[in-house]
């Protein structure tokens, strides 16, 4: 591979780049054109040599979905099923809020079309698919379509016939049998629609990566790198692109420091992402909800909330203090940035409380403006409860509110998943994570806080140190049957092995021994409507008891889906980067690093740990 390797993470406020030799470049993100910040960051390396590998985590897909900036698309469904995406599961976003609405479907009613043909619940044909002439003509201006036909997860033939007719007319088509071949019509349809919606937005950006490096790979929500072509074909898999890199590196650091069970805590400029790590492995999820839409694709079980350094503090109509989810972002940014921002943020509060030193300077910003931060807090919050509260009291209130929200996020991936956070380590990173980690760990009685080296850019480190990876999922037609299960898994394994061997080129028979393949089954008790992923059917009872508190060992176990993951070893591990030197530090203290600031409260001590990490623990009473 020619040139150096670089990991690049585009965040809401900063774009971080880390080279394999340990050099770091941090530039302000450019939301109007994310590629501009990426190019500026690459140019920021002194040698300006084109990278041999660019491992990239992108927010393009996420932002396009959140801001509803995708393509105008049509949906082609089986007769009687065009309104599945609007009917949904008939659940409410907020159970007791009668004013809460689901997001409007991405496909309006006039762009939903139905076709004939029918498969039964085993995938057998009941009536033939429509001929090319019977496939509806889409309105002018619609160049993208999602095709989701009943039971196509078991038999893709009808979908492919409809897709072929549309593609002959010059349309870009996403088929559910290619995007999300799993049962449950609503989730499968919405996932396919999301993919079609994002393709025209993401493809030009991803195509532009090719000229930035000899080999450009993109991170998926499942924590693995894929080539640009695959990312452009399946952009719905990129909705947790950057955060997944941080979870990868955070899990590796937790293991190195002796805490294989941990929670990663990534607090950036606009959001906080947390993920449970068990036995050194980040918890997987069969999918997640983004912008109110279920996206049923393999992903790490990352829980995200709108709480970051740029989160704006305000008083609600009742006079209560609220922090986030609105963010000052990169433009104009917190008031202390001196870029025209006037709304008080978490970063302003941390600066007023001296958790960030008054003379601190952020990359690309120069010295922060403590006076502007204090003025913003007083002007926006000074009339709240307590009227004459000092600026320090207002700042402490902002920090307390945001800490409470992040504590609840950690509970969501631990307590709500059947795990007690007590005794786990909290791996803190992102530009703001090490400022707030000790308060969360103390509230949850966690064993330690780990601050990795290069914590402020750890997601970029994780991208650089992630494997090439692919996942395949298939519905199993007869939940009660076991005959043919091993053969089906083997066939799926061979398919995914070949796919991952070719990611980014260099795939050949000689490289196949480097490919690791993992298998899992989605199982449930007969009569249940939810599943658990387990390595074998026999492991289901124990996992069900751990998750739900009981097991029905006499009840029949059904298999509803097969999952296979293959990966090639990452070219680097976090420990391969140059070491970072740290000294023991006793709180209360502030440790300023090039990419983040660490707050060590009273009663805490920071000891140097493996790979240049800091391990923060509470001091025992003397």
N, C-alpha and C positions, 0 to 999 in steps of 0.2 A: 504494500500500500504506500503510494507516494505521499510525502508530506506528513504533517502532524494530525492528531485526532483532536476534535473539539466537540464539547457538549454545549448546546445552546438552548436555554429555556426562556421563552417569551412570557413574561408575567404582565399583570395589569398595570404595574408601575415601572418596573425595571425589566430589561432584557439582560440575562446573565450568560456569560460565556466562560468556559473553563477549558484550558488546553491540557493535554496529557502530561506536560512538564510542570503543571501547577500554576501557570500564569492565569490571571483572572482579568476579564474586562467586563465592566458593568456600565450600561448606558440606559438612559430613559427610553421606555417603550414608545412606539409611535402608533397609536391605535388606528389612525387613518390609513396607515400602510405598514403593517407589522414587519414586512420584509426590509423596510428601510433601516430600522433599528438593528436588525440582524446583520445587514451589510456594514453598518457603521461599527458594530461590535467586532466583526471579523477584521475590519480595517484598523481597529484599535490595537491589534497585536503588532509589536514593533517590526517583526520581520515581514508582515503582510503576505506570507507564503500561503498559497491556497491549501486548505486542509486536505489530507488524504481521506479522512472520514469526518462528516458532520452528522452528529446525532442530535436530532432536533425535537424539542417539545413545543407544540404550537397551540395557540388559543384561537386560531382562525375559525375552526368548526364551532367551538363553544360560543364565541361571541356572535357568530352569524345566527345561531339558534336562539340565543338569549335576546338578541336585538331584532329578530324576525327579518333578517336580510338575505334569506335564501331565495331560491328560484321559484318562479310560478310553475307549479307542477300539476299533473293530472294523476288520478288514481284509477286503475282498472281492477275491478274485483268481480268475484262470482255473483251471479244474480242473487239479489236479496242481502248482499253483504257490503254494499257501498257505504253504508252509514255506520259501520262498526267503529270507525275512528272517532265518531261523535258520540255514539251511545256509551262506549267505554265500559267500565265496570260499575257504573252507577254509584260510585262512592264519591264522597265530598272531600275537597282539599282540606277543609276544616270542619269537623263534625258538627259543631254547635254554632258556626257562623253562617247565617242564612244569606249573607251578602257575598260569600266567597264563591267565585266562579272558576271552573276549569279553563285552561287556556283555549282559545279558539283553535279548531283544527287547522293544520297546515294546508289542507286542501279544501277549498270552499265547495259547497254542495253542487254548484254548476259544473265543477271539474271532476266529479266522480262519475265513473261509467261502469256499467255491468256487462258481463259477457256470459254466454251459455257454456255448457260443458260441466261435468260433475264427477268428482271422485268420492268414494266412500271413505269411512274412517280408517281403513287399512291402506288406502292409496290406490285401490282398484278402480278402474274406470266404469262409471255408470252411464255416462253419455259423452260423446266425443267433444273435443275442444272446438271452438269456433274456427271457421276458415279465415284466411287473411282478409277476405272481403267483409266478413262479419265483425271484425274487430273495429270498434268505433273510430271515426275520424276525430282527432282532437282539434280544439279551436286554434286559430291563428295566434301565434305568440307563445304557445306552449311547446317547448322543445324537450321537456323532461317528463318522464312518467315513472310511477311506481306500480308494479304489477303484483298483486297478492291474491291468489286463488285458494279456495278451500282445500285443505289437506295437501298443499304443495310441499309441505315439509317432509311428506312421505314419498311423494311422486312429483318431480318437477316438470313432467312432460307437457302438461297443459300450459303452465306458465311460460315455458320456453317457446311454445308455438305462438302465444300471444305476443311475447317479447320480440320474436323474429319479425312478425308483421309490423310492429311499431318501429323497429330498428331499420327496416327497409324504407321507412318514410323519413329517416334521418333523425329519429328521436334517441335521446340518451335514456336507457331503461335500467331501473333497479328492480330485480326480482327477489321476492321474499325467500325463495329456495336458495339463492346465493347469499343474501344478506343475513338472514336469521332463520335457518331451517329448523325451527322448534314449534311445537304445538302451542296453542292459545292464540286465537285469531286476532284479538285486539292488540296484544303486545307485538305480535309478528307484523301486523299491518302498519302500526305506528312506527316501528323501527325501520321498516322499508321506506316509508314515506319520509322520515327524517333523513335517511341516507340519500334519497333522490333530491330532497330539498337542499342538501348541503353540497352535492357534487359540483354544480356549476360555480359555486363560490370558492371552494377549496382547491379545485383542480389547477386554476391559473397560479395560485400561490405556491402549490406544491411543485408544479412544473418549474417555477422560478428558482427552486432550490438546487436544481441540477447543475447550474453554472457556478455555484458557490463552493463546491468541493468535488474531488474525484469520485466520491461515493457519498450520497446524501440519504440518510435513513431517518424515519420518523417514529416517534414513540406512540404506542397505542394505549388505550385505557387499561389493558391487561398487563402492562409493564414490560412489553417487548418491542423491539425495533423491527420495522418493516420497510420495504423499499417505497420510493415515491409513487410508483405505479399502483401498488397495492393500497397505499394510503388514499390515493385519489379515487380508486374504485370503491373503497369502503370508508368514507370520511366519518360515518357515524361511530366508528371505532376510535376516533381521535378525541372524544369529548372529555377525557381526563389525561390528555397527553403529557403536559408538564408535571402535574402533581405525582403521576405514577413514577417518574424518575426519582423524585425526592423520597418516595416510599422505598424504592429499591435500595438507595444508598443508606437511608435511615435504618433499614432492617439489617444491612451488613454491618453498620457501626454498632448497633445494639448487640449483635452476636460477638463482635470483636471485644466489646467491653464486658462480656459475661452475662448479658441479659437477653437470652433468646426470646423471652416473652416481653413485649414492649408495646408502646403506642407511639407512632410517629406523629409529630405535631409541627406542621408547616404553616407559619403565619407570615404572609407576605404583605403586599401593599393593599390588596383589595379583598382577600379572602383568607380563611383558615381551613386547612385540609388535615384530617386525622384518619389514621388507619391502624387497626389492630394487627400485630405481628405475633404469630404463634410458632415456636420452635424455629425462629429465624425466617419464617416464610410469611409474607403479607397475606392477609385473608382475601380469598377471591370472592367474587360475587357473579351471579349469572347475568347481571345487568344492573341498571340504575335508572333513576328518574332525573332528567335534565330539563329545566324550564317547564316542568309539569308534564313532560312526555316520557313514558317508559321506553328505555332503549335497551333491548334484550340482546346484548352482546357481551362476551366475556370481559370482565373488568376487575380491577382491584376494588375491595370494599372500602372505598374512600368516602368519608362523610365531609361535605363542604358547607360552610356557613359564610355569610357576608360579614366577616369580621377581620379586618387587617389594619395595618398601620395607617392607611388612608381612610378608614371608615369614619364617616362624619357623625359627630355628636349633635343632638338637637333635643328640644323639649317637645313632647307630643301635645295634642290639644288639651290634655288634662294636666299638663305641667310636669309630667314624669320624664326623666332623662332616658333617651334612647340613643343607642350607638349602632350605626349601620342599618340596613345593608348598603345604603348609598355610599359611594367612595369618591374621594377627590381625585383618585387615579394619578396618572402622570401629568396630566394637564387639567387644572393648574397645579394640582398637588396640595398637600397640607399647607397651612398658612406659613409655617416656619420655613418652607422652601423658598419663599420670596419670589414666587412666580405668578403672583396675582390671586392666589387662593385666600379666601376670607373665612371659610367655614372651619370650625375647630375639629381636629381629628385625634385619633389615638396617638399618633406620633407627636402632635403638639402637646398632648397631656404628658407623655413620657418625658418630653424635653423640659416642661415646666417642673416636673417632679425630680429633675436631675438624674433620671435613669439614663438619659442620653446627655452627655456633658454639654455645657453651654457652648463650648468652642468646637463641637463636633462638626465634621464636614462629610457630606455624602458625595459619592462619585457623581460628577457632572453638575453638582449643585453649589459647591463651595460651602462656606460656613452657614449653619442654620441660624435662623432668626428667632431667638427666645422671646424677644419682646413682641413680635408678631403673633407668636403662639399664644402668649398670655392674653393679648388683646382680643384675639378671636374667641377664646374661651369666655372672657368676661362679657363681650358683646352678645354672644349667642346664648349663653347660659346664666348670666348674672341675675336675670329676673326670675329664676326658677325658685323652687322651695328653699327657704332659708335666705332669700333675697340678697343679703349682704355677704354671702359666702366669699372667702378669699379665692384667689386664682388657684392656689394649691389645693384647696378643698374641691373646687370644681374639677381640677385635673384628676384628683384621687377618685372622684365619683365616676368619671369617664372610664378610668382603668378598672374600677370595680365592676361596672356594668359589662364591659367587654370581656373581662375575665369570667364572669358568670356565664355568659353565652358560650365561651369556649369550653368551660367545664362541662356544660351540658352536651357539647359536641363529643367530648371524650367519653362521657357516659353512654352516648348513643352507639359507640362502637365497642363498648365493653359490657356495661351492665345490661343493656338491651340485647346483647348477643349472648348473655349467659356467663360473662366473665367478670370477676371482681377486679377492679383496677388496683386495689391495694397489693403492693409487692411488685408491680410491674415497673419498668423504667419508662420515662417519657423522653423521647428523642426530639430535641428542640432544634429547629432550623428555620430558614427563611429570614429575611431581614429583621423581623420583629419577634420571632418565636422565642429566642433566648431572653428577651425582656420580660416575658410573661409566664415562662414555664414553671418557675419555682412556686408561684401562687397556685397554679393548677395542681401541681404534684402534691403540695401540702394539703389542699382541699380534698384531694382524693386518696390521701395516705399512700402515695406511690413511693417506691423504694429509692428512686434516684432520678435525676435529670442528666441526660447525656447531651452535651453540645459538641457535635462533630467538628473537625477542622473544616474550614471554608463553609461554615454553617449557613452564611447568608446566600451562598450560591450552590447549596447542596443538590438542588434539583438538577442543575446543569452537570454536577459531578455524577449524579445517578444516571443521567442520559448517556454520558460518556462511558459508564461502566455497566450498561445493560446488554442483555443477550439479544441476538436475533431470534425472534419467536413468532410462532403461529399457533392458533387454536382453531379447532373444528368441532362443531356440535351437530348432532343429528338426532331427530326424534326416533324412538324405538316403537315400532308399530303395535306390538302386543305386550302390554305391561306385565302380563303374567308369565310370558314365555321366557325360557332361558336358552332354548336350542338356537344355535347360531350366534349367540351373543359374543363369544370369544372371537369367532371369525369376523364379525362385523367390526369389533374393536381393532383387530389386526389390520383389516383393510383400511380403516380410517387412520390408523397409525402410520401405515405405509404412505398414505396420501399426504399427511401433514409432515412426515419426515422429508419427503421429496420437496415439499413447498419451502420448508425452512432452510434446506440445504442450498437453495438457489437465491435466498434473499441477499440482495446487494451484490450479486455475482459471486463467482468463486465456488459455486455449488457443483459438486461432482461426486462420483462414487467414492473418491478418496476422502472426501470430507465427511461422509455419512457417519463413520464411527464417532465423530465429535458430537453428533446430535443426540440429545437426551429426550426421551418420549415418556410422558406421564398420561395415565388413563384415569377417568373418573366416571361414575354413574350417578344420574339424578334418580333418587329413589324416594318412595313414600309408602306408608301403610295404605292398604286398600280402603278406599272411601275418603282419604285425605285429598285436599285440593292444593297442597303445597309440597315441595320437594326439598331434599337436602342432597348435596353433592358429596359422595363418599368414594373412596378408592375401590371398594368391593361391596357387594350386597351384604356380606357378613358383617361389615363394619357399620351398617346403618343403625342397628339398635343402640349401640353405644353412643353414636353421634346424636341420635334423637334424644336420648336421655340427657346428654350434656346440654343440648340446646333448649329442651323443653321440660326437663325435670322428670321425665318418665319414659319408659319403653314398653311396647306391647310385643314381647318376644314370641307370643303364640300367633300373632296376626300375620297374614301374608304380606310380603314386601313386593311392591311393583317397581319395575324399571321403566322410566318414561323417556330418558334421553341418554345419549353417550357423549362423552367429552374427551378430547385428546389434545394435549399440548406438546409441542416439540420446540426445543431451543438449542441454539449453538452457544458455546461458552462466550461470555463477554471478553473482549480483547484486554480489558483492564479491570482491576478491582479497586475500590476506594483506597486501599492500603498501598497501591502502586504509585500513587501520587506522592510528591515530595512531602516529607514530614513537616508538621507545624510545631514549633516549640512553645510550651506553655509552662507557667510557674504556678505554684499553689497560691490560692487567693481565698481570704476569709471575709465573709460579709459583715456589715454592709459594704459593698464595693461595686464599682462599674468597671467592666473590662471592655475597652474599645478595640475592635478588630477591624481589618480593612473592609470587611463585607457585612459586619453586623455588630451589635452591641449586646453585651451580656450583663444582666442585672443579677447580682448575688445578694439576696436580702440578709438581714440580721438573722443569725442562727444557722446559716448555711455556709458550707465550705466547698470550694472547687479544687479538686485534685487532678493532676495530669493523668490521663488514661492512655490506653493503647491507640496507636495510629495518630497521636496528637489530639485526641479528644479530651474534653473536660468532663469529669464525672462529679456532679454536684449532689451533695447529701446534707441532711440536717445534722448538725453537731449534737452529740449526746450530752445531756447535762453532766457537768463535772461533779 
